[in-house]
Amino acid sequence: MASLVDYEDSNSDPDQDLQSAAPHPHLELYKDQSLIMSSSSSSSSSVSVSGWRKRAQPHLELYKDQSLIMSSSSSSSSSVSVSGWRKRAQPQPAGVRPYVPKRQRMSTAAAKTPETPDTPHTPDTPHTPPPAGARLLSEVSERVRPFLALKPGRVELPRRVQCILQAHQGPVNTLQWSPVDHLSHLLLSASMDNTCKVWDGVGGGRSLRTYSAHRGAVRDACWLPCGRRLLSGSFDGTAALTDVETGQTVAQMDNGFKVTCVAPRPSDPDVFLSGGFSSEVKAWDARCRKVLRVYKAAVQQTLDVVFLSGGEFVSSTDAVSRDSAERTLIAWDFQTTAKLSNQIFHERYTCPSLCAHPLDASFIAQTNGGYIALFSAQRPYRMNKRRRYEGHKVEGFAVHCGFSADGSVLVSGSATGSVHFYDYQSSRPLLTLDAHEHACVCAALHPVLPAVTATCDWTGQIKIWT
């Protein structure tokens, strides 16, 4: 019986049959591919390995004969070349930087920055001290510091002269201590020599800075409540706002007339009033340098202005009629520019100076009759006829008057050169100082230090009293 199975000849070559067989569909033969390892030294060797490889996956791309070479900088360097397949290099997103450890960043920065050796100070190198007033608003006077934490006590009166300053080349019109307690050693003076100056009034009387914002005589000047700016008015027709520390003019407004008085608004110091040789009082906004309001009256000149509580202010004018002093003092509403009253002072004297009480609802007016009148700061602004502060002389000078910090003492200069102190409640004289040989037009009590007082006269001299 014939065999149904044809057996393979035992003498046939299995390797030959294997080579003739069809390859599997997931494999592909690549011959003569080699992995070569080479060395850069004189004795180099190579190894070639042939065989079968898998077909690359669909997400890979084939690159033939690509090599990865690793090299060394030494003399016996070696290189390895691998031929075959490799993944496509992923592109790095834009704007992404590799992370560098902090220690490495610091060491790299230190290596890039050259070391600068410290230059020792030699006697041949002159040391330039900082200019006076360079740190005007950052230093607290050692004399003022102990009194900052104390409650204000009873006002003491000065007895002797501490220092005399030949401060200006012309008459000094006004003096004012800084309103900020820790800067209250700073004393402001304004003069007819076109300048304002700031002094160390309690530390020897050094001149710290001179301000020349005007081309004409400075008739009035004052601190803003922040203590960092000065407001001044001049005969050149301008009102200026000046930075105390830098000396730069922050804003300058042209009024169109000679300015004799300026007053910042307490609730908004960037808004201020200016008056002078005109029938108008102007309200300015220093931020935009524009006129906000104009207050008109049938007068020729405004002598002084003072703010009261409640958005009102009083102006003093040169208007004196035959029978009564109508319009000598005028009360205004700041917002509406309406006249609230012009029948406040009924005596035939002009009032060159006004001052509001720091605590009470009242204000005072220096009169050319040789006395100071007291008024209520509330409507209808009645004059107190039972209290009158007299004993000094005015005689046509713009003599200033003022209060102590607690309002218990009133001080005034005099055309005779003396300084007069009065009790606010009883109006009796407390002390008279023979301060100057010429007319003393201003005296200011220190707001913190007891008994310290600054006075000035018509020759440009300033005296500090203790």
C-alpha positions in Angstrom: 0.0 0.0 0.0 1.3 3.2 -1.1 2.2 5.8 1.6 -0.1 8.8 1.8 2.7 10.9 3.4 5.7 12.1 1.5 8.4 12.2 4.0 11.2 14.6 3.6 14.5 13.3 2.4 16.7 12.9 5.4 19.7 14.0 3.3 18.2 17.5 2.5 19.9 20.6 4.0 17.6 22.3 6.6 19.5 25.6 6.4 18.9 25.8 2.7 15.2 25.2 3.1 15.0 27.8 5.9 16.6 30.5 3.6 14.1 29.7 0.8 11.1 30.0 3.1 9.1 33.2 3.1 9.7 35.6 6.0 7.1 36.4 8.6 5.0 39.5 7.8 6.0 41.4 11.0 9.7 40.9 10.4 12.0 42.3 7.8 15.5 41.2 7.1 18.3 43.7 7.1 21.7 42.2 6.4 25.1 43.5 6.9 24.0 46.0 9.7 26.7 46.4 12.2 27.5 47.9 15.6 30.9 49.5 15.4 32.9 50.4 18.4 35.9 52.3 17.7 38.6 54.0 19.7 40.6 57.2 18.9 43.8 55.6 20.1 46.4 54.1 17.9 45.3 50.6 18.8 41.6 50.7 17.7 39.3 47.7 17.1 35.9 47.1 15.5 33.2 44.5 16.0 30.6 43.7 13.4 27.4 41.8 14.3 25.0 40.6 11.6 21.6 39.3 12.2 17.8 39.9 12.2 15.9 42.9 13.5 12.3 43.7 14.1 10.4 46.1 11.9 10.1 49.5 13.5 6.8 50.5 15.1 4.6 52.9 13.1 5.2 55.8 15.5 8.9 55.6 14.9 10.8 56.8 11.9 13.7 55.0 10.5 17.1 56.7 10.2 19.8 54.6 8.8 23.5 54.9 9.4 23.0 57.5 12.2 25.6 57.5 14.9 25.8 58.5 18.5 29.3 59.5 19.3 30.6 59.8 22.7 34.0 61.5 22.9 36.4 62.3 25.7 38.9 65.2 25.8 41.6 63.0 27.2 44.4 61.6 25.1 43.0 58.1 25.3 39.5 59.1 24.1 37.1 56.6 22.6 34.0 56.8 20.4 31.1 54.5 20.0 29.0 54.5 16.9 25.7 52.7 16.9 23.9 52.2 13.5 20.2 51.6 13.6 17.0 53.1 14.4 16.3 56.1 16.7 13.3 58.2 18.0 12.7 61.6 16.4 13.9 64.3 18.7 11.0 66.2 20.4 11.2 70.0 19.8 11.4 72.1 23.0 8.5 74.5 23.5 9.3 78.2 22.9 10.0 80.2 26.1 10.8 77.1 28.3 14.2 77.0 29.8 15.8 74.1 31.5 15.9 74.2 35.3 19.2 75.2 36.8 19.8 74.6 40.5 20.2 77.6 42.7 23.7 76.6 43.8 24.9 76.4 40.2 23.2 79.8 39.3 25.0 81.5 42.2 28.3 80.0 41.4 28.0 81.0 37.7 27.0 84.6 38.7 29.9 84.8 41.1 32.3 83.6 38.4 31.0 86.3 35.9 31.2 89.2 38.4 34.7 90.4 38.9 35.7 91.1 42.4 36.4 94.8 43.1 38.8 95.3 45.9 37.8 97.8 48.6 39.7 101.0 48.2 41.0 102.1 51.6 40.4 105.7 52.6 43.7 107.4 52.7 44.5 110.8 54.2 45.2 112.1 50.7 41.6 111.5 49.7 39.5 114.4 50.9 36.2 113.4 52.5 33.3 115.6 51.3 30.7 116.0 54.0 27.0 115.9 52.9 25.6 119.4 52.3 23.6 121.0 55.0 19.9 120.0 54.6 20.6 116.9 52.5 18.6 114.9 55.0 16.3 117.7 56.0 13.2 115.6 56.8 14.8 112.4 58.1 16.6 113.7 61.1 15.1 114.5 64.5 16.7 117.1 66.7 18.2 115.6 69.9 16.8 118.6 71.7 13.2 117.9 70.5 13.3 114.1 70.9 12.8 113.9 74.7 9.7 116.1 74.5 7.9 114.1 71.8 6.6 111.4 74.2 5.6 113.9 76.9 2.1 115.5 77.3 2.2 119.2 76.7 2.3 121.1 80.0 1.9 124.6 81.0 3.3 127.2 78.6 6.6 128.7 79.8 7.7 132.2 78.7 11.2 133.0 77.3 13.7 135.0 79.4 17.1 135.1 77.5 18.5 135.1 74.0 19.9 131.8 72.8 21.3 132.9 69.4 21.2 135.9 67.0 21.0 135.4 63.2 21.7 138.0 60.6 19.4 135.9 58.4 18.3 138.0 55.4 19.4 141.0 53.4 16.0 142.6 53.7 13.1 142.8 56.2 11.8 139.5 57.5 8.0 139.3 57.0 7.1 136.1 58.7 8.4 133.2 60.8 6.8 129.8 61.4 7.9 126.6 63.1 7.2 123.3 61.3 3.8 121.9 62.2 5.1 118.3 62.4 6.2 117.6 66.0 9.3 115.6 65.2 10.4 118.2 62.6 9.5 121.2 64.8 13.2 122.2 65.1 12.8 123.6 61.5 12.1 127.3 61.3 10.8 129.0 58.1 11.5 132.6 57.3 10.3 134.7 54.4 12.0 138.0 53.5 11.8 141.0 51.2 15.2 139.8 49.7 13.2 137.5 47.4 14.1 134.3 49.4 12.7 131.9 51.9 15.0 130.0 54.3 14.7 127.0 56.6 16.8 127.0 59.8 17.7 124.6 62.5 16.1 126.9 65.1 16.9 124.9 68.2 20.3 123.5 67.3 22.5 126.6 66.9 20.6 128.4 64.2 22.2 126.8 61.1 20.8 127.7 57.7 19.8 124.5 56.2 18.4 125.6 52.8 17.5 128.7 50.8 14.6 128.7 48.4 14.5 131.2 45.5 11.2 130.5 43.8 10.3 134.1 43.3 11.8 137.1 41.5 10.2 139.6 43.9 9.9 140.2 47.6 8.3 137.2 49.4 5.4 138.8 51.4 4.0 135.6 53.0 5.0 132.0 53.4 3.8 129.0 55.4 4.2 125.3 55.9 1.7 122.8 54.6 0.4 120.5 57.3 2.5 117.6 56.0 5.7 119.5 56.7 7.2 118.6 53.3 6.2 121.6 51.2 6.2 125.4 51.5 3.5 127.8 50.2 4.7 131.3 49.4 3.3 134.5 47.8 5.4 137.2 46.3 5.3 140.7 44.9 6.2 139.2 41.5 2.6 138.2 41.2 3.0 134.4 41.8 2.2 131.9 44.5 4.6 128.9 44.6 4.6 125.5 46.1 8.1 124.3 46.9 9.5 120.9 48.0 11.3 121.4 51.3 13.9 118.7 50.9 14.8 119.1 47.2 14.2 122.8 46.9 12.4 122.3 43.6 9.3 124.4 42.7 6.4 121.9 42.5 3.9 124.4 41.1 3.8 128.1 40.4 0.6 130.1 39.8 0.5 133.6 38.3 -2.2 135.6 40.0 -1.9 138.8 37.9 -1.4 141.0 41.0 1.1 141.3 43.9 0.4 138.6 46.4 0.4 139.6 50.1 -1.2 136.6 51.7 -1.6 132.9 51.2 -3.5 130.2 53.2 -3.8 126.5 52.6 -7.2 124.8 53.1 -6.9 122.6 56.2 -9.0 119.8 54.8 -7.3 119.8 51.4 -3.8 121.4 51.6 -3.4 121.2 47.8 -6.1 123.9 47.6 -5.1 127.3 48.9 -6.2 131.0 48.9 -4.2 133.9 47.6 -4.9 137.6 48.0 -3.1 140.9 47.4 -3.3 144.1 45.5 -6.6 143.2 44.0 -10.3 143.2 44.7 -10.3 139.4 44.3 -9.3 136.5 46.4 -8.5 133.4 44.3 -8.8 129.7 45.3 -6.2 127.6 43.5 -5.7 123.9 43.0 -1.9 123.2 43.0 -2.4 119.8 41.4 -3.8 121.2 38.1 -2.6 124.8 38.6 -6.0 126.2 37.9 -8.2 128.7 39.6 -11.2 127.0 41.3 -13.1 130.0 42.6 -12.9 133.8 42.7 -14.2 135.9 45.6 -14.9 139.5 44.6 -15.5 142.4 46.8 -15.6 146.2 46.4 -12.1 146.7 47.9 -8.6 147.6 46.6 -6.4 145.2 48.6 -6.6 142.0 50.7 -4.3 142.1 53.7 -4.8 138.6 55.1 -7.0 135.5 55.0 -7.7 132.8 57.5 -9.7 129.6 57.3 -12.4 128.8 59.9 -14.1 125.5 60.7 -17.0 124.5 58.5 -15.7 125.5 55.1 -15.6 129.2 55.7 -12.9 131.8 55.7 -12.4 135.5 56.6 -10.5 138.1 54.6 -9.1 141.4 55.9 -9.2 144.3 53.5 -8.2 147.9 53.3 -11.8 149.2 53.1 -12.5 151.7 55.8 -15.5 154.1 55.5 -16.1 157.3 57.3 -18.8 156.1 59.8 -18.0 152.4 60.0 -15.5 149.8 58.9 -17.9 148.1 56.4 -16.1 145.3 54.5 -13.0 145.6 56.7 -13.5 141.9 57.6 -15.6 139.7 55.3 -16.7 136.1 56.0 -17.0 133.9 52.9 -18.5 130.5 52.1 -15.7 128.6 50.4 -17.9 126.4 48.2 -20.5 129.0 46.9 -18.3 132.1 47.0 -21.2 133.9 48.8 -20.5 136.6 51.4 -21.8 135.4 54.8 -21.1 138.7 56.6 -19.4 142.0 56.0 -20.5 143.7 59.2 -18.0 142.0 61.6 -15.7 144.8 62.7 -17.2 148.2 63.2 -14.2 150.3 64.1 -12.2 152.4 61.7 -9.0 150.5 61.7 -7.6 148.1 59.2 -6.5 144.6 60.3 -3.1 143.6 58.8 -3.0 140.1 60.4 -5.5 137.3 61.3 -5.1 134.1 63.3 -7.5 131.3 64.2 -7.5 129.8 67.7 -6.1 126.2 67.7 -8.9 124.8 69.9 -11.7 127.3 70.5 -14.2 128.5 67.9 -12.7 132.0 67.7 -10.1 134.1 65.8 -8.1 137.3 66.5 -7.4 140.3 64.3 -4.4 142.6 64.7 -5.6 146.2 64.3 -3.8 149.4 63.5 -5.4 150.8 66.6 -2.7 149.2 68.7 -4.7 146.3 70.0 -5.9 142.8 69.1 -9.6 142.1 68.8 -11.3 138.8 69.5 -14.1 137.4 67.4 -16.4 134.3 67.4 -15.7 131.9 64.5 -19.4 131.0 64.3 -22.1 133.1 62.7 -22.8 136.0 63.1 -19.0 136.4 64.0 -19.6 138.8 66.9 -16.6 140.7 68.3 -15.9 140.1 72.0 -16.0 143.6 73.5 -15.0 142.5 76.9 -11.6 141.2 75.9 -9.0 143.3 74.1 -5.3 142.6 74.0 -3.4 145.9 74.1 0.0 147.4 75.0 1.9 147.0 71.8 2.2 149.3 68.8 1.4 148.6 65.1 1.9 152.0 63.4 1.3 150.8 59.9 3.6 147.7 60.0 2.2 144.3 59.1 2.7 143.0 62.7 1.7 139.4 63.1 0.0 137.8 66.1 -0.4 134.1 67.1 -1.1 131.5 69.8 0.8 128.9 71.7 0.1 125.2 70.9 -2.6 124.9 73.5 -4.1 128.4 72.8 -3.5 129.7 76.4 -1.0 132.4 75.5 -1.2 135.0 72.8 2.0 136.6 71.4 2.5 139.7 69.2 5.3 141.8 67.9 5.4 145.6 68.1 6.6 148.5 66.0 8.8 149.5 69.0 10.8 146.3 68.6 9.4 144.6 71.7 7.5 141.2 72.0 4.3 141.0 74.1 2.7 137.9 75.7 -0.9 138.0 76.8 -3.1 135.6 78.7 -5.9 134.4 76.3 -8.6 134.0 78.9 -8.1 137.2 80.9 -6.4 139.3 78.2 -3.9 140.6 80.8 -0.2 141.1 79.8 2.1 138.3 80.9 5.6 139.5 79.7 7.2 142.1 77.5 10.6 141.5 76.0 12.8 144.2 74.6 13.8 142.0 71.6 14.9 144.3 68.8 16.0 147.8 68.1 13.7 148.1 65.0 10.1 147.0 64.4 9.5 143.4 65.4 6.9 142.2 62.8 6.6 138.5 63.9 7.0 136.3 66.9 6.3 132.5 67.0 6.2 130.2 70.1 7.6 126.7 69.6 4.8 124.0 69.4 6.8 121.4 71.5 9.7 122.9 73.4 8.7 125.1 76.4 9.7 128.8 76.4 11.4 128.6 72.9 10.4 131.6 70.8 11.6 133.0 67.5 11.4 136.7 66.7 12.4 138.8 63.7 12.6 142.5 62.8 12.6 144.9 59.9 16.4 144.7 59.3 16.5 141.0 58.6 17.6 139.8 62.0 16.2 136.7 63.7 16.6 135.9 67.4 15.9 132.6 69.2 14.8 132.9 72.8 14.6 130.4 75.6 
